[in-house]
Amino acid sequence: MQKIPLMAAKAGMILARDIFRSESASGIPICGKDMELTDTLIARLENLKVQSVYVEGHPVWEEGDKSLDDILRELDSRFAKVRQDPLTAKLHDIYADYLKRSMGESGGRKTD
């Protein structure tokens, strides 16, 4: 999941969180999680002054962003001294699985 500015949103991206009329979750819902963005919907969100949205994966890359492989290497390094403990090893695996799911197995990058 990635938070992106609405101006970077493209048709075909999938919302990872509900969008509310105001910044608080108690605001009026505009559209729901798992909805596919269209050009019309993006224009409507712009008219409603929505600034950013959460989308599935990691579709927008900026200079300096780390790849999934880089992040997983850092995770391995952080857990290196405690991986022999079953509980911390399980915690490592849970977090690694979360990263893979949230960024996509390809790290959000296209693998044409």
N, C-alpha and C positions, 0 to 999 in steps of 0.2 A: 504494500500500500504506500502511496506517495501523495503528499499534499503538494498541489501545483497551483500556480496562479491561473485564474480562469482564462486569461489570454493565451496560455499554453495548451489549453484543452483542445482536443481534436475529436471529430465525430468518430464513433466506434469505441472510444474509451469507456470503461465500465466504472460506475461510481462504487467506491468502497465504503462510503458512509452516507447516511441521509443528509440532505441539504435542507436547512431551516431558513425561514425568512430573516431571522436575526441571528447573531452569533451564538446565542444560547440555545441549548437543546430543548428548551421549553417554548421556543418560538413556533410559528406556524410552519409545518413541513411543506416544502416545495416539491421535492421528488425524493424517491427512496433509493436505498442501497441496491446494488445490482442492476440499476437502470443503465441502459446504453445511451451515451451522449450522442446527440444529433446536432447538426448545424443550427436547426431551429431552436432546440433546447438551450444550446450555448448562447444564442442571441437573446433568448428570454431571460436567462440567468444574468446576462450583462445588463439588461434593462432593469432587473431587480437589484442591481448593485452588488451582486455576489462577487467577492474578490478572489476566492480560492475554493477548490474542491479537492476531495480525496478520491483518488482513482486506484484501481487494482494494478498490481505490479509496480514497475518503476519505469514508466514510459518516457520520462523527460530526463535527459542527462545534461548536466552542466559541467563545466571545467572544474576539476577537483573532486568530482563524485567518485567514490570507491566502487569497484565492481563487487559482485557477490563473492567471487573467489578471494579478493583482497579482504573482505569483511570476515569470511570464514577462516582465513589464515590468522587474522588478528584474534578471533575467538579461540582458535586452537592454541595460540600462544598464551592467551590469558588463562586458559585452563590447564596448561601443560603440567604445572606442579601438582595439581589436584585431581587429574583424570583417573588416577588409580582408585579413588574413593567412589563407590557405586552411586551415591546420591549426587555428587557433583558431576559425575560423568553423565548421569541421566539429565541433569539440569543443562549441561552443555548440549546434549542431543536434542532436547526440547527447543532450546533457543536456536540451534542450527536449523531444525525443521521449520520453525517459525520464519526465519529469514528466507529460506528457500521458497516457502509458500507465499510470503508477502512480496518478494521481489521476483518471483518466478524462477524456475530451475535455471534459466539462462541469465539470471541476474537482471531481467528486464530488458536486456539488449536483444535486438533481432538477430536470429541465427539463420539467415537465408542460405 
